[in-house]
């Protein structure tokens, strides 16, 4: 399972959606939304970084940050951009958001079911 990081911690809706999509949130050890130091971001060593698609940073901006550039995610330039409200809103589109995130995390494993 790829570990993802978007600076979200245990007890957050982002952590829940990551788990439902089959990912592992390396920031789970922290409870609630908290800022993380650059050292902590490097320590978490995510394989994928999640970003909000509503004006969020570009791939170049993300991986130009020294903490992120030292992660496994940077080696593959693995950035998943999804609309934050869509991803963590937990409403009628939650199942669709989980599937979209799962497809982004596991593109070779998750596909459209045959009719």
C-alpha positions in Angstrom: 0.0 0.0 0.0 1.5 3.4 -0.8 1.8 5.7 2.0 0.4 9.2 1.3 1.0 12.4 3.0 -1.0 15.6 2.9 -0.2 16.8 6.4 -3.4 15.3 7.7 -3.5 13.3 10.9 -5.5 10.7 12.7 -9.0 11.7 13.5 -9.5 13.8 10.3 -11.8 13.2 7.4 -8.7 13.2 5.1 -7.2 10.4 7.1 -10.5 8.5 6.8 -10.8 8.9 3.0 -7.1 7.8 2.6 -7.9 4.6 4.6 -11.1 3.9 2.7 -9.1 4.2 -0.6 -6.6 1.7 0.7 -3.8 4.1 1.5 -1.8 4.5 4.6 -1.5 8.0 6.1 2.0 8.4 7.6 0.8 11.3 9.7 -1.6 9.1 11.6 0.5 9.3 14.7 -0.6 13.0 15.1 -4.2 13.6 16.2 -6.0 16.3 14.3 -4.9 18.9 11.7 -1.4 20.2 12.7 1.4 21.8 10.8 4.4 19.5 10.4 8.0 20.6 10.4 10.2 19.9 7.4 12.0 17.2 9.4 8.7 15.5 10.2 7.7 15.6 6.5 11.0 13.9 5.5 10.6 11.4 8.3 7.1 10.3 7.1 8.7 9.4 3.7 5.4 9.3 1.7 5.2 7.5 -1.6 2.4 9.8 -2.7 1.6 13.4 -1.8 -2.1 14.6 -1.9 -3.0 18.1 -2.8 -6.2 20.1 -3.1 -7.1 20.7 -6.7 -8.7 24.0 -6.0 -5.7 26.2 -6.6 -3.3 23.8 -4.9 0.3 23.8 -5.8 1.7 22.4 -9.0 4.0 19.3 -9.2 6.9 21.6 -9.7 6.1 23.7 -6.7 5.5 20.6 -4.4 8.8 18.9 -5.3 10.8 22.1 -5.2 10.2 22.1 -1.4 13.3 20.6 0.2 11.3 18.4 2.6 9.2 16.9 -0.2 12.1 16.6 -2.6 13.8 14.1 -0.2 10.8 11.7 -0.2 10.0 8.6 -2.2 7.1 10.5 -3.7 9.6 13.0 -5.3 11.5 10.1 -6.9 8.4 9.3 -8.9 6.9 12.8 -8.8 3.8 11.1 -7.3 1.3 13.9 -6.6 -2.4 13.2 -6.5 -4.6 16.3 -7.0 -8.3 16.1 -6.1 -10.8 18.7 -5.1 -10.5 18.9 -1.3 -14.2 19.4 -0.6 -15.0 16.5 -2.9 -12.5 14.2 -1.3 -13.2 15.0 2.4 -16.8 16.2 2.2 -18.4 12.9 3.2 -21.7 13.4 1.4 -23.5 11.7 -1.5 -20.3 11.5 -3.6 -18.1 9.9 -1.0 -18.1 6.5 -2.7 -17.1 8.1 -5.9 -14.4 10.1 -4.2 -13.0 7.0 -2.6 -12.9 5.3 -5.9 -11.2 8.2 -7.6 -8.5 8.3 -4.9 -8.1 4.5 -5.0 -7.6 4.8 -8.8 -5.0 7.5 -8.4 -3.1 5.5 -5.8 -3.4 2.2 -7.5 -3.8 2.9 -11.3 -2.9 -0.6 -12.3 -5.1 -2.4 -9.8 -8.3 -0.4 -9.7 -10.3 -0.1 -12.9 -13.8 0.3 -14.2 -15.9 -2.9 -13.5 -17.0 -4.8 -16.6 -20.7 -4.5 -17.4 
